[in-house]
Amino acid sequence: MNSSPQPPRFMLRFFRWFCHRDLVAPIEGDLHELYQQRVQARGKGHANRRFMIDVLLLFRPSMMRPFQPFYFINPYSMFRNYFTVSIRNILKYKVFSFINVFGLAVAMSVCMLIILMLGDRSQYDAFHEKKDRIYRVLSNYKNSRQSYATTAFPLASTFKAEYPVAEETVNLTPGFGGDAVYQQRTADMRGYFADGALFRVFDFELIQGDKKTALTQPYSVIISRALAQQLFQNENALGKTFDFSDRQLSFPLRHDGTGSPAVAWGTFTVTGVIDESNYKSHLVFDALISASTQTALIAEKKMEDQSNNWEGFYRTYTYVLLHPDHTRDELDAALQDLAIRKYKNFTSETTKDFKLLTQSLPEVQLDLKGNDTDNRLPRIGYFFLGGLAIMIMVLACVNYTNLSTARALTRAKEIGVRKVTGATRRALLTQFLSESILTSLLALVMAGVMLIFIANAFKGLWVNQFLNFELPMTPGVYVAFVCFALVVGIIAGAYPALKLSTYQPIQALRNSGNAGHGKLGLRKVLSVSQFVVSLLFITTSLLIYQQFKHYLAFDYGFASHNIVNVELQGADYEKVSHVFGTVQGVSTISATDIIPATNRNDNCQLRKVNATGDYFSVGLLQTDENFADNLELKLLAGKKLPAGTSSARFILVNEAFVKQMGYATPADIVGEAFESAWGKELWEVVGVVRDFRFKLLLNADVVEPLAMRNTANYHYANIKIISPDVMGTVAKLEQKWKTIDNVHAFHYEFFDDQLAGMQAGIFDLVSILGFIAFLAVTIACLGLLGMATYSAERRTKEVGIRKTMGAGDKSIALLLSKEFMKIVLLSIFIGAPLSYFANNLWLQTLPNRVEFGLGILVSAILILIALGMLTIGSQTWRAARAKPVDALKME
């Protein structure tokens, strides 16, 4: 190792770069000798400076190497050449090109659907100029399953007054839903209480009225253009008055069956009209009533005063406009400080470790929270769909990689010739990437056609009536599609380009580029992984379909056939029961507040009289005395609920209630009294019925304790029809409804349809996963088809010789397909255990699940084998049936 001082490296490299090759060695030797002498005489620093001066003095024309002439390359001509060669190669290998284009198109169409969905959601609330500074405040407490979009009513005013981080705050309270009546016209009106701060934060504009003063006076209201058309038709709505009666209709999320007897709130004046069609917002409403109206309604005891209620955080939506001089971290810190101060003295479970969180306005439509303003796909849904799309895209890219590397032997001579004639590796990389990008762009065109059908199918799903995806094609979406296609082309072609460009000219010209021999090469690993994923998708689809069938055929423990559930909409049940009872074909009529086994349920807290322990959570149904008979609930002990509202202290319970309270038999609990956490009134058990399902099957595995109580707080009438002409009887009921309520439309649904509708979301999941499984298998089989086709072409002469020597068609077909069947069998060996354990993970979390036996797994394996054999056989049998003479003529 040379330990003597060395001259500056960068100057030495500079000298070697410009100096003539014939002069480099002798001059460099002299420079080193002079450098060492100067180091000894004057030191290293002096020697370095003199060395740099000497090198610069040598930088003159007589010492410089001759430079190669620079030829300007027209980029347009270069890329045109790449494009021409790419087109030729795509057309030359038509089968492989089609497989690559079609496989990429299938996968890209699914990914493009996700891009459309994200593009659709990104349009929400984009019209607000201050959207980057607007935050929605969320509530969260210890052990809560999710954050809530609602907060306590006094939060907005308190936070603005005490923390300078907020430039403005908005309070939106969804406190009304009922009938707006103008002359002889009636319309549903639901919305929020708000004040002028709404327009200082959000950029909603009024087509009529002044937004600065529209929400200042009590009993003033801003209505939507649609509501204005319903009430006033072509009249000028501004300044008009109408009467409003609140029926406690559900809002902002709308549920069937809700509603109470109307309570007159008085006369309201229209002070503004907003055109809701101009805005895509997570806030959808028919009307905005001035916040000052709440004070008047509270004084009239028509509303509960929430102005100082910090524990009730389930009703009000609070928005904060962040001050430009502050950050989100400061906002979070301020809210956390307020939460600590206001909730530290509360002891309830729902205020333990209470937190106030923030959600930026652009995030709102992409992440569903509890008590949210509308139905939307939660963030986990995007991750789920995105994960499926990425898996399909990876499978398609694997196909491209497999087929491109398999064609390496065919293109070896092309690569060798290009390298011998001066092509650099960079040029070859650009060429191969150009081909993959062009293939991806062709796939983009085909994917665009597929997307039309896929998007329409997605919008037709049952669940989309709640998610409201419109999937518009905007310029930004088209740009995203093209960028996505370019990225896919680069990713799919990267490995083949890197691999093919490394071939040495001599090796390439000798055709020594091995096209895939070996025990377990990369191509085989990729092919196996494709079929492993395919088997997983097939198994999951079959399992979910079996679960769906299980739910449809489930025995709920009550009779639902030919029962029509009619929404009372605030009408008097006694009158409804009397009028409907006169219709021929009606058997029995009962009433309830909630339809059992659907997506709603209520609970109460009960314990034995004089007990000192905790209250037990018990399901609660408000029913009349005919409910048990109408649904054919079997009475095990005691008697039914007595008639009349004076019987509210009596309850009818199920077997699970008996066990929960510690009684040995149903007869033992009859006559026992229980106290409620709601008040001092005691509830006495009058009878016990056999267990039946009253909760959604997806939410509960076992039947939980239930109490039925007659309080006349009904939302539905349950009408059993015995007439063979069911729809004719329903038509008669609709006519009778008009004599009861000529304002509201007749709303009904068959009980069987409601129960089936609860599983419609599962059917959508089956459809999505089944479609993804179909795409995965299609892509895998396309890859296998391409490999089988190439293998048959490569071994054409071998087949011809074997047939000449007497080999039969079957033996030839077996020979050609043996390697690929090994891939399929290895995929099953790996994929079967993976599919079993992966599906068991999610299945164990599902209540009322089917048994995941070997039958489902065997069916999936047989499907995969059948598809694999069909794919391979189509090529191997064709090759085996070819004439030996034609095969031996092949060059």
Summary of the structure (lengths in Angstrom):
residues: 891
radius of gyration: 38.1
end to end distance: 58.8
largest distance: 125.4
contacts: 2832
relative contact order: 0.09
helix: 51%
strand: 16%
